[in-house]
């Protein structure tokens, strides 16, 4: 269950859906990023914030143009 603000929940959902669309597990994406998989899980559940540099790293690890992924976040959050 997500605990963050509605905007953070929307961000987590967008990242989750992008990861699923690419067919990657949390562990596979974490390996690409050289992060612990629990960090990604917390981001997807809005239990942890993500900064812009981390966002770009995640987008690139997903092989998605960061600006395209950001546009999905903007649409999902309504910001």
SULMO-V189944 format. One record per residue. N is the residue number from 1. RES is the residue in three letters. SS is DSSP state (2 for helix, 1 for strand, 0 for the rest). PSI is psi in degrees with one decimal (* if undefined). D_CENTER is the distance of its C-alpha to the mean C-alpha in Angstrom with 2 decimals. Layout:
{{N;RES;SS;PSI;D_CENTER} {N;RES;SS;PSI;D_CENTER}}
This chain:
{{1;UNK;0;127.7;15.81} {2;UNK;0;145.4;13.45} {3;UNK;0;-6.3;15.26} {4;UNK;0;-176.5;13.61} {5;UNK;0;163.9;14.86} {6;UNK;2;-36.9;14.51} {7;UNK;2;-41.1;12.43} {8;UNK;2;-34.8;9.93} {9;UNK;2;-41.4;10.17} {10;UNK;2;-41.6;9.66} {11;UNK;2;-47.6;6.46} {12;UNK;2;-39.9;5.29} {13;UNK;2;-42.6;7.36} {14;UNK;2;-44.4;6.36} {15;UNK;2;-40.2;3.09} {16;UNK;2;-49.2;5.89} {17;UNK;2;-38.1;8.43} {18;UNK;2;-41.5;7.55} {19;UNK;2;-45.1;7.65} {20;UNK;2;-39.6;10.71} {21;UNK;2;-35.7;12.21} {22;UNK;2;-9.6;12.36} {23;UNK;0;17.6;13.99} {24;UNK;0;144.6;12.25} {25;UNK;0;168.0;12.41} {26;UNK;2;-44.7;10.44} {27;UNK;2;-39.4;13.49} {28;UNK;2;-44.1;13.65} {29;UNK;2;-41.6;10.31} {30;UNK;2;-39.7;11.32} {31;UNK;2;-43.2;14.66} {32;UNK;2;-37.7;13.61} {33;UNK;2;-14.4;12.03} {34;UNK;0;42.9;14.90} {35;UNK;0;165.9;12.96} {36;UNK;0;140.4;13.85} {37;UNK;2;-27.6;12.00} {38;UNK;2;-29.6;12.50} {39;UNK;2;-45.9;10.30} {40;UNK;2;-41.5;7.17} {41;UNK;2;-42.1;8.93} {42;UNK;2;-36.1;9.63} {43;UNK;2;-46.0;6.32} {44;UNK;2;-30.1;5.78} {45;UNK;0;4.1;9.43} {46;UNK;0;27.1;9.49} {47;UNK;0;-9.1;11.88} {48;UNK;0;136.2;10.61} {49;UNK;0;161.1;9.92} {50;UNK;0;136.2;8.12} {51;UNK;0;173.7;10.63} {52;UNK;2;-36.4;11.00} {53;UNK;2;-44.1;11.96} {54;UNK;2;-39.2;9.03} {55;UNK;2;-45.7;6.82} {56;UNK;2;-41.9;9.63} {57;UNK;2;-43.0;9.80} {58;UNK;2;-46.8;6.50} {59;UNK;2;-46.1;7.67} {60;UNK;2;-37.0;11.05} {61;UNK;2;-29.7;10.51} {62;UNK;0;-3.9;9.44} {63;UNK;0;42.1;12.52} {64;UNK;0;136.3;11.35} {65;UNK;0;123.9;13.03} {66;UNK;2;-37.9;10.87} {67;UNK;2;-33.3;13.21} {68;UNK;2;-40.1;12.84} {69;UNK;2;-39.8;9.09} {70;UNK;2;-38.2;10.03} {71;UNK;2;-37.3;12.91} {72;UNK;2;-38.3;11.09} {73;UNK;2;-44.0;9.44} {74;UNK;2;-44.5;13.03} {75;UNK;2;-43.2;14.59} {76;UNK;2;-33.1;12.71} {77;UNK;2;-22.5;13.43} {78;UNK;0;15.2;16.86} {79;UNK;0;*;16.83}}
